[in-house]
Amino acid sequence: MMNFDLRGLFTALEFVRQHLEISARLIGTKETALGPLDPQYKSVVENNLQWIGKQCRELTLTASEDRVVRIWNIWRDVTPAALFMELKPLSESLEDELLKIHFYRYPRDKALLVILAPGDWAETIAAFSSAKAEIENGIDCYACGHNAAAVFHMMRVAELGLRALAHERQVTFPRYPLEYEEWEKIIEQIEEKARAATSRMPRGPVKDAARAFYTAAVAQLRAFKETRNAIMHMRGHFDEDDAKRAVNQVRDFMNGLSLKIGEKTRRPIRKWP
């Protein structure tokens, strides 16, 4: 997911340039050049240097971070003249290292998808907390143009929904734990147990809601199974439309499931609709 923008780095550069100008004015006379910094101003510079150092560490700007360390080494007795002499190479180092940083610019529409992801997937993340990283990775891969990878991550998210639904329907296998069983066998048992449960319900809105929930879920899982098999076994090519479709369909599927079940579900749904 988006983990950096230029605001922090530009703010760091702006701090350095501002303090360069101020220290240049302070060294107008020998007395002010070699005298102590005003305590209030020194506190401001100190806070800003901490911010600059943090930006350097996050971006591994080692040369610039080393320049910040040099200032800390003289900080107790720093003078305007000494500060000016150290800020100048720090400014140049930041500018030089900026040229060596490589950025990826999300297309505008895809960047919006990345930004809105926490809200779009809010229900899913609340009910399936372990899906959060997969969701973020899948959307990021889509935004970066890694379409097959985006589909792969979305199928991992869908599998969490498959397992939750299987737990809700009390699906078990004698030979393997649920997470090691084939999708088709799990889906078959979910469908069978859901049909058995809803057939015993009296006609009315409760039965209609339950049947609609299970029927839609099973249909979506069967479609996801085909996509999962294709992505896992290198069958076919996945383009941008395929990736976008996977993101949207898995989001709608998981948000819908999350209204009734989650990854901690172990008992049948008791309340319909």
N, C-alpha and C positions, 0 to 999 in steps of 0.2 A: 504494500500500500504506500501511498504518498508519505514519505518520511522526512522530507526536507523541502523548504522553499528558500528563495533568496533573501527574504526579509531580514533574517538574523545576520547573515553575512554583510549585507549592505548597512545594517544598523551598526555592526562592529566597525566597519570602515568609516562610517560617519562619526562615531565616537572618537576614533583616532584622529581624524582630520580636524574636528572641533578642538580637541585638546592640543593639537599642534599649533593651531592659530592662537589659542589662548596663551600657551607657553611661549610662543614667539613674541607676543606683546609683553609678557612679563620679564623677558630678558632684555628689555630696552635699556635698562641701566644695570651697572655692575651690582648695585645693592640688591635689586630685586632678582637678578639672575642667579645670584649665589645664596640668597636668603631662603628660609624655609617656605614651603607652600602654605597658603592659607588653610587652616584645618578643615574648614567647611568645603573648600574646593577640593582638597586632598581626598576627602571622603567621597565626593562625587566621582573623582577619577578612579578611586579604588573600586567602587561598585562597577564602573564601566569596564575596567580591566578584567574583573571577574567574569563579566558577561562575554568579553572578547575571548578570554581563555576558554570558556565553555564552548563557544562556537568553533574555536580551533580544534578542540578535542573531538567534537562531534564529527568534524569533517576531516580529521587527521591532517590538519595543516601544521605539520611538525615544525617547520622552520619558523612560522609565525608564533606558534606556541613557545618556542625557545626564546623568541624576542620578548614575549610577555614575562617569561621567567627571569630574564635579565633585569627587567624593571622591578620585579619583586625583590631581587637581590639587593637593590639599592633603595628600596622603598622607605625604610625607616628614616633615612637622612636625605631623601630626594629633594633636589632643587629644581626650579623652573628650567635652568640651563640643562641639567642632567636629563630631565624628563623630555625636553625637546630633542636632545641627542638620541634618546632611545626610541621615541615615537616615530621619528622619521624613517628609520629602517623597518620598523614594524609596519608602517603604512605601505612601504614598498614591497615588503614580504607578502602581505595580504593580497596586494594587487597581482604580484607574480604568481602566487599559488592559486588564485582565482582562475587564471588562464589554464591551469592544469586539471581543474575539476571538470568531470564529464557529467552532463545532465541529460535526462530523458524528459522531453516535453510531452505530456499527455495531450492528445487531441482534445479540444474543448469539450465535446460531448461526452467523451470517455472520462475526462477529469471530473465532470459533474457526477457521473455514475460512482466514481470513487468517493467523492465527498459525501454523497447522499446515502452511501451504503449502510451506515449505522442505523439510519431511520428506516430505510427500505426493508432491512432485515431485522428490525427490532424484535418482532414476535419470535422469530427463529432463535436469535441469539439469547433471548430470555429463557426459552424452553430447552435449548440445546447449546449450552455454553461452550462445549468442546468444538462446536462447528465454527466458532468465530474466526479462528486462524485460517481454516480452509476457505471460508467465505472471502476473507480479505485477500488471500493468495489467488483465488480464482478470479476475482474482479480485477486485481492488479495485473494478472496475466492477460486478461482480455484487453485491458487498457493499454498494455504494452505491445499488443499484437501477437502474443503467444497463444494462439487460438486452441490448439490441441491441449496445451497445459491448462487453459481455463476450463475446458470441458472435463478434463481429468479431475480437477479439484471439485467441480460441481457434482460429479458423480460420487465423490467421497462424502460430500454433504448429504446427498440423497440417500446414501447407505445408512447414515445415522437415522434418517426418517424410516427407512425400511426396518431397521432393528427395533426402533421404538414401537412401530406398529405391530411387529411380531411379538414383542413382549406384551403389548396390550391385549393381543389375541391369544396369549399363552402358548405360543408356538415353541415347540421343543423338538430336538432330534436325539435319537439314542446314541448315535455314533460320534457326532461332532458338536462342539459348542455352536451357538447361533452364528457367531462372526466367521466361522470357517465353512459354513454350509453354502451351497450354491443359491444364487438369487432366485432362480426359477422354483426351486423346491420351497423356499421360504414364502414366495409370493403365492404359490399354490395352497399352502397351508393357511396363510392369512385369508385368502379368498374363501376357502372351504369353511373355516371357523367363523368368518364374518357372515356368510350365508346361513349357516346353522343358527347363529345367534339372532339374526334379524328375522328369520322365518318364524321364530317363536313369538315375535312381538305382535300385538294386536294392530290392526290397520289404523293409521292415523299419522299425525305429524311427527311423532317420535320415531316410528318405523321409517317414515320417509327420510327423515334427517339422517338416521343411522345408515340406511342403504345408500343414500347419496354420498355420504362420507367415505364409506368403504369402497363403493364402486369406483368413485373418482380416484381414490388413492391407489387402488390396484391397477387401474388403467394407466395411470402415470408411471407407476413402478415398472410395469411391463415395457413401456416406452423407454424409460431410463435404462432398463436392462440391456436393450439392444444397443443403445449408445455406449453403455459401459463396456460391453463386449467388443464393440468396434474400437474404442479407444485403448483398451487393454491389449488387444491382439493385433494392433497395427492394421486395421481394416479401413481403408478409405482415407480421405483427406478431410480435415476440419477447417473451414474458412471462418471469416469474421461473423457471418450470419449464424453459423452453427454455434459459435461460442456465445454470441449474444442470446440466442434462443435457449441455450443450456442455462445461462445465468438467470434469465427471466422465468423459465419454467420451473427450475429448482427452487427459486425464491418463492414463487406462488405456491408450489407444492408444500414446502417446509413451513411457510407462514400459515397455510391452511391447517396442516397437522398440528401446529403449535397452539391452535385454539382449543385443542382437546387433549393432546398428549405431549410428552417431552422425553428427554433421554433418561429420566429417572422413573418413568412409568413402568409399572410392573403388574398392574391390575386392569381389568376391563373398564371402559368408560361407563360411568354410572348415570350420567345425566345427558339427555337429548331433548331438544336439539341444542 
